[in-house]
Amino acid sequence: MDNFGQYNGNPPQYFPPEYVSPDEKRRIRRNYNTIGIVLLCLYILILIVCTGGYIIYGFISGISGGSGEILYDENGMMILDFWDTFIGGGFPAIAAMIVFAFYCVITHYGPKELFDTSRVKAGETVRYIFIVLFCQQISLICSMVIMSFLDSHGLEVSGMNYVLSHDPKTYFIDIISTIILAPIGEELIYRGIVLRCAAKISGRFAIFFSAAIFGLMHGNPYQMILGFLIGIPLAIITLKTGSIVPAIICHMANNTIASIPTVVEYFDETLSNALNIIAIPVFFLTGVIVLLTTFLKGGIKLPQYSEYHKSRTFPILITSWSMIVVTIIYIYDIITSIQPIESVLNA
């Protein structure tokens, strides 16, 4: 094994590679259950802290003479103020950090190795930033297709139609939550725990498994695609360097590019719309060039996936009760996020 827990080759054994002993099955299942329990705890904690935060916010707002209700503009878009943005954006990231801290305490895991930058190279990190941004543009194109399809059937994704209250502090907390807190909190969970634990079984499987879980947890089809696509390069560079630092940097870059039009919108809405249009071809073409050159230079190599790994991944994963539960919850959230347009506007 390397220092990130993944096998560099098949360990010597006396049985056929596809054979898994009952004891080994239990150990692997326990590993998957650990991942699932962490995700369930995170889901429940986010639900509690966000619900509690909105209740307290509504109570305080009522006392101070406010309505405590979400307001809508003339186009039916939700208007999120400072506390709406902080609770909805900051609280989940903080909850992720808390869950990660508890995981380290309970499992006696020292996370210092996750921040070891001895194998991190600046040039490689920059290349992966552009690869992540390329994936971002692919996801935007896919989202446009899905949006058009849903709209033609009178459907929309709830919770995605919103604007920020036009005041500096709301924009500021949105930037802090989106660009700083979210990347750190999410990388600690999805690359620091999910990827690391799954990589103990199979590095290649861990890359796509962690990316799929990262996509599903976002709870809507648009961000599901984005999370899955960028989750792949984030996982690859994490396994390659043994550190989550490059993934955090790439994640921050992704969220920064996505947030620039929102910030510009505060000053000039027309310019914001123009940036949205320009970003797709620019980062798409740049990403294609970087992706191809990196691939040709051997900078993107997936760990092997043999019969040994196949018998220890999906066949055992689907017997993990916690992973079954958390996957059902995630899929349910995605399905229920799609509602008739009238319901979204009148929510």
C-alpha positions as semicolon CSV with decimal commas, in nm:
position;residue;x (nm);y (nm);z (nm)
1;M;0,000;0,000;0,000
2;D;0,108;0,361;-0,051
3;N;0,062;0,633;0,211
4;F;-0,293;0,700;0,097
5;G;-0,409;0,344;0,160
6;Q;-0,441;0,216;-0,199
7;Y;-0,293;-0,106;-0,331
8;N;-0,025;-0,055;-0,595
9;G;-0,060;-0,420;-0,699
10;N;-0,236;-0,741;-0,607
11;P;-0,114;-0,868;-0,271
12;P;0,023;-1,225;-0,276
13;Q;-0,238;-1,487;-0,191
14;Y;-0,298;-1,860;-0,217
15;F;-0,657;-1,835;-0,343
16;P;-0,789;-1,712;-0,679
17;P;-0,796;-1,328;-0,690
18;E;-1,176;-1,321;-0,698
19;Y;-1,201;-1,521;-0,375
20;V;-1,297;-1,317;-0,068
21;S;-1,296;-1,488;0,269
22;P;-1,585;-1,426;0,512
23;D;-1,355;-1,236;0,748
24;E;-1,230;-1,013;0,469
25;K;-1,586;-0,947;0,354
26;R;-1,676;-0,835;0,703
27;R;-1,376;-0,602;0,719
28;I;-1,452;-0,450;0,379
29;R;-1,823;-0,416;0,460
30;R;-1,729;-0,245;0,786
31;N;-1,520;-0,002;0,583
32;Y;-1,815;0,080;0,356
33;N;-2,045;0,110;0,656
34;T;-1,803;0,359;0,810
35;I;-1,831;0,575;0,498
36;G;-2,210;0,547;0,499
37;I;-2,240;0,629;0,870
38;V;-2,020;0,938;0,827
39;L;-2,242;1,057;0,541
40;L;-2,560;0,986;0,737
41;C;-2,427;1,176;1,038
42;L;-2,337;1,468;0,813
43;Y;-2,680;1,465;0,648
44;I;-2,860;1,461;0,983
45;L;-2,636;1,729;1,135
46;I;-2,686;1,960;0,836
47;L;-3,062;1,904;0,859
48;I;-3,061;1,986;1,231
49;V;-2,834;2,292;1,223
50;C;-2,995;2,443;0,913
51;T;-3,350;2,384;1,036
52;G;-3,257;2,516;1,378
53;G;-3,081;2,814;1,224
54;Y;-3,385;2,909;1,016
55;I;-3,617;2,868;1,316
56;I;-3,398;3,091;1,534
57;Y;-3,359;3,340;1,250
58;G;-3,735;3,352;1,201
59;F;-3,792;3,397;1,574
60;I;-3,539;3,679;1,607
61;S;-3,668;3,841;1,290
62;G;-4,022;3,832;1,429
63;I;-3,913;3,995;1,753
64;S;-3,730;4,270;1,566
65;G;-4,039;4,342;1,357
66;G;-3,949;4,144;1,046
67;S;-4,171;3,885;0,880
68;G;-3,913;3,606;0,899
69;E;-4,043;3,482;0,565
70;I;-3,856;3,437;0,238
71;L;-3,930;3,719;-0,004
72;Y;-3,968;3,693;-0,381
73;D;-3,898;3,939;-0,659
74;E;-4,130;4,022;-0,948
75;N;-4,001;3,720;-1,143
76;G;-4,082;3,473;-0,866
77;M;-3,716;3,438;-0,763
78;M;-3,636;3,394;-0,395
79;I;-3,446;3,683;-0,242
80;L;-3,187;3,555;0,003
81;D;-3,055;3,797;0,263
82;F;-2,741;3,773;0,478
83;W;-2,873;3,515;0,724
84;D;-3,042;3,305;0,456
85;T;-2,711;3,288;0,272
86;F;-2,504;3,218;0,583
87;I;-2,736;2,944;0,712
88;G;-2,779;2,779;0,374
89;G;-2,418;2,810;0,264
90;G;-2,201;2,837;0,574
91;F;-2,375;2,597;0,812
92;P;-2,335;2,283;0,592
93;A;-1,962;2,349;0,552
94;I;-1,917;2,400;0,925
95;A;-2,117;2,082;0,990
96;A;-1,879;1,892;0,757
97;M;-1,580;2,015;0,954
98;I;-1,744;1,905;1,280
99;V;-1,820;1,558;1,145
100;F;-1,464;1,524;1,017
101;A;-1,328;1,623;1,360
102;F;-1,549;1,364;1,535
103;Y;-1,442;1,101;1,281
104;C;-1,077;1,168;1,360
105;V;-1,142;1,146;1,735
106;I;-1,347;0,826;1,717
107;T;-1,118;0,645;1,472
108;H;-0,797;0,789;1,622
109;Y;-0,702;0,908;1,277
110;G;-0,439;1,181;1,256
111;P;-0,531;1,397;0,955
112;K;-0,182;1,549;0,927
113;E;-0,099;1,330;0,624
114;L;-0,394;1,475;0,433
115;F;-0,219;1,814;0,436
116;D;0,128;1,685;0,351
117;T;0,242;1,882;0,046
118;S;0,574;1,707;-0,011
119;R;0,443;1,545;-0,331
120;V;0,239;1,844;-0,445
121;K;0,367;2,033;-0,750
122;A;0,245;2,382;-0,836
123;G;0,242;2,320;-1,211
124;E;0,044;2,000;-1,177
125;T;-0,208;2,169;-0,949
126;V;-0,258;2,448;-1,203
127;R;-0,317;2,190;-1,479
128;Y;-0,580;2,019;-1,268
129;I;-0,746;2,353;-1,199
130;F;-0,805;2,392;-1,573
131;I;-0,923;2,031;-1,598
132;V;-1,173;2,096;-1,320
133;L;-1,291;2,414;-1,494
134;F;-1,330;2,214;-1,816
135;C;-1,553;1,969;-1,627
136;Q;-1,745;2,267;-1,492
137;Q;-1,827;2,385;-1,844
138;I;-1,933;2,035;-1,950
139;S;-2,168;2,023;-1,653
140;L;-2,314;2,363;-1,745
141;I;-2,387;2,240;-2,097
142;C;-2,551;1,925;-1,956
143;S;-2,751;2,136;-1,711
144;M;-2,879;2,356;-1,994
145;V;-3,000;2,046;-2,176
146;I;-3,173;1,913;-1,863
147;M;-3,322;2,256;-1,789
148;S;-3,463;2,277;-2,140
149;F;-3,608;1,926;-2,111
150;L;-3,768;1,995;-1,773
151;D;-3,904;2,331;-1,888
152;S;-4,067;2,168;-2,192
153;H;-4,251;1,940;-1,950
154;G;-4,351;2,221;-1,712
155;L;-4,095;2,121;-1,450
156;E;-3,820;2,303;-1,265
157;V;-3,568;2,230;-0,991
158;S;-3,678;2,384;-0,661
159;G;-3,432;2,589;-0,460
160;M;-3,226;2,688;-0,764
161;N;-3,424;3,000;-0,858
162;Y;-3,292;3,267;-0,624
163;V;-3,114;3,600;-0,619
164;L;-2,910;3,759;-0,345
165;S;-3,033;4,060;-0,157
166;H;-2,861;4,361;-0,310
167;D;-2,637;4,453;-0,018
168;P;-2,260;4,411;0,035
169;K;-2,273;4,190;0,345
170;T;-2,491;3,929;0,172
171;Y;-2,253;3,909;-0,122
172;F;-1,958;3,894;0,119
173;I;-2,092;3,600;0,320
174;D;-2,187;3,423;-0,003
175;I;-1,826;3,454;-0,124
176;I;-1,685;3,333;0,210
177;S;-1,925;3,036;0,223
178;T;-1,887;2,938;-0,141
179;I;-1,518;2,998;-0,206
180;I;-1,361;2,919;0,132
181;L;-1,583;2,723;0,370
182;A;-1,754;2,486;0,123
183;P;-1,436;2,362;-0,051
184;I;-1,261;2,294;0,280
185;G;-1,558;2,122;0,445
186;E;-1,651;1,913;0,141
187;E;-1,295;1,804;0,065
188;L;-1,243;1,691;0,424
189;I;-1,545;1,461;0,391
190;Y;-1,544;1,343;0,030
191;R;-1,172;1,321;-0,040
192;G;-1,047;1,306;0,318
193;I;-1,282;1,028;0,434
194;V;-1,486;0,878;0,147
195;L;-1,201;0,859;-0,106
196;R;-0,938;0,760;0,149
197;C;-1,147;0,477;0,295
198;A;-1,256;0,345;-0,045
199;A;-0,899;0,363;-0,179
200;K;-0,797;0,103;0,080
201;I;-0,993;-0,142;-0,137
202;S;-0,937;-0,007;-0,488
203;G;-0,791;0,324;-0,603
204;R;-0,973;0,330;-0,936
205;F;-1,304;0,233;-0,779
206;A;-1,252;0,498;-0,509
207;I;-1,213;0,771;-0,772
208;F;-1,551;0,710;-0,936
209;F;-1,727;0,602;-0,617
210;S;-1,630;0,919;-0,428
211;A;-1,719;1,134;-0,732
212;A;-2,062;0,968;-0,760
213;I;-2,135;1,016;-0,390
214;F;-2,012;1,375;-0,409
215;G;-2,249;1,440;-0,698
216;L;-2,550;1,269;-0,541
217;M;-2,519;1,451;-0,210
218;H;-2,590;1,788;-0,375
219;G;-2,957;1,694;-0,396
220;N;-3,046;1,827;-0,742
221;P;-2,970;1,713;-1,099
222;Y;-2,765;2,020;-1,198
223;Q;-2,515;2,006;-0,914
224;M;-2,519;1,626;-0,923
225;I;-2,361;1,636;-1,269
226;L;-2,114;1,906;-1,165
227;G;-2,017;1,722;-0,846
228;F;-1,958;1,395;-1,028
229;L;-1,755;1,545;-1,313
230;I;-1,524;1,761;-1,101
231;G;-1,509;1,486;-0,837
232;I;-1,311;1,266;-1,076
233;P;-1,007;1,497;-1,126
234;L;-1,023;1,602;-0,760
235;A;-0,996;1,236;-0,659
236;I;-0,720;1,161;-0,910
237;I;-0,493;1,441;-0,792
238;T;-0,564;1,353;-0,429
239;L;-0,455;0,992;-0,480
240;K;-0,158;1,103;-0,688
241;T;-0,024;1,346;-0,428
242;G;-0,157;1,180;-0,112
243;S;-0,286;1,521;-0,004
244;I;-0,622;1,700;-0,016
245;V;-0,453;2,040;-0,048
246;P;-0,455;2,038;-0,433
247;A;-0,819;1,926;-0,431
248;I;-0,912;2,212;-0,199
249;I;-0,730;2,460;-0,425
250;C;-0,898;2,320;-0,739
251;H;-1,236;2,321;-0,563
252;M;-1,185;2,683;-0,458
253;A;-1,095;2,775;-0,816
254;N;-1,409;2,604;-0,945
255;N;-1,632;2,789;-0,697
256;T;-1,451;3,119;-0,760
257;I;-1,515;3,105;-1,135
258;A;-1,877;3,010;-1,067
259;S;-1,914;3,303;-0,823
260;I;-1,755;3,578;-1,033
261;P;-2,073;3,647;-1,235
262;T;-2,269;3,669;-0,908
263;V;-2,027;3,926;-0,767
264;V;-2,021;4,125;-1,093
265;E;-2,401;4,119;-1,094
266;Y;-2,391;4,344;-0,786
267;F;-2,240;4,617;-1,004
268;D;-2,361;4,537;-1,356
269;E;-2,617;4,269;-1,443
270;T;-2,549;4,294;-1,818
271;L;-2,177;4,234;-1,769
272;S;-2,257;3,940;-1,542
273;N;-2,466;3,775;-1,814
274;A;-2,188;3,836;-2,067
275;L;-1,931;3,669;-1,840
276;N;-2,155;3,365;-1,809
277;I;-2,168;3,334;-2,187
278;I;-1,794;3,395;-2,242
279;A;-1,680;3,153;-1,967
280;I;-1,811;2,839;-2,137
281;P;-1,608;2,850;-2,464
282;V;-1,298;2,999;-2,298
283;F;-1,262;2,740;-2,021
284;F;-1,390;2,462;-2,244
285;L;-1,121;2,514;-2,508
286;T;-0,848;2,580;-2,252
287;G;-0,952;2,271;-2,061
288;V;-0,943;2,053;-2,373
289;I;-0,588;2,164;-2,449
290;V;-0,466;2,112;-2,091
291;L;-0,646;1,779;-2,061
292;L;-0,497;1,642;-2,384
293;T;-0,143;1,759;-2,309
294;T;-0,160;1,624;-1,954
295;F;-0,291;1,290;-2,080
296;L;-0,028;1,261;-2,353
297;K;0,247;1,333;-2,101
298;G;0,117;1,054;-1,878
299;G;-0,010;1,294;-1,614
300;I;-0,343;1,113;-1,584
301;K;-0,310;0,749;-1,491
302;L;-0,578;0,548;-1,317
303;P;-0,483;0,279;-1,065
304;Q;-0,528;-0,077;-1,189
305;Y;-0,860;-0,254;-1,148
306;S;-0,820;-0,632;-1,159
307;E;-1,036;-0,930;-1,069
308;Y;-0,903;-0,892;-0,718
309;H;-1,054;-0,542;-0,694
310;K;-1,378;-0,626;-0,875
311;S;-1,475;-0,888;-0,619
312;R;-1,414;-0,643;-0,334
313;T;-1,598;-0,337;-0,459
314;F;-1,958;-0,346;-0,590
315;P;-2,047;-0,700;-0,471
316;I;-1,972;-0,601;-0,113
317;L;-2,072;-0,235;-0,140
318;I;-2,434;-0,329;-0,216
319;T;-2,448;-0,525;0,111
320;S;-2,357;-0,219;0,319
321;W;-2,673;-0,109;0,502
322;S;-2,552;0,247;0,566
323;M;-2,449;0,305;0,205
324;I;-2,787;0,174;0,085
325;V;-2,969;0,411;0,322
326;V;-2,765;0,720;0,239
327;T;-2,787;0,651;-0,138
328;I;-3,166;0,619;-0,118
329;I;-3,184;0,949;0,072
330;Y;-2,967;1,127;-0,183
331;I;-3,165;0,993;-0,478
332;Y;-3,493;1,083;-0,306
333;D;-3,371;1,442;-0,259
334;I;-3,278;1,467;-0,626
335;I;-3,611;1,330;-0,747
336;T;-3,818;1,548;-0,512
337;S;-3,618;1,858;-0,611
338;I;-3,794;1,841;-0,951
339;Q;-4,136;2,001;-0,921
340;P;-4,397;2,168;-1,143
341;I;-4,301;2,525;-1,223
342;E;-4,621;2,653;-1,062
343;S;-4,527;2,484;-0,734
344;V;-4,181;2,640;-0,738
345;L;-4,313;2,986;-0,804
346;N;-4,584;2,957;-0,539
347;A;-4,364;2,788;-0,277
